[in-house]
Amino acid sequence: MRSFLHPPSEETTYTQQQQVDLEQDLNQQVVAYLDSTLPPHIEDPLDYWAAKLDLWPQLAEFVLEKLFCPSCSVASEWLFSAAGAIITPRRTRLST
């Protein structure tokens, strides 16, 4: 979360007091979230956190940013596909 509080962009600069305020707000939001009762079953985490943007803005934004991370890339899928073509049940030993 530290990288979320300290964005690498040079466009956004915070004074030391603004940084302290932001950290305090985020800490309060985390505590409020941990003290809250969750619904018994959450169908879609994205919908849940989108609905919480007004209640916990910084925390919800952080979570949504992490939830939108792609689960897989084409390069890794290609690598596993290629490995599957080389290592077959009949060829489990790669020595010559």
Beta strands, then each sheet from edge to edge (+ up, - down):
end
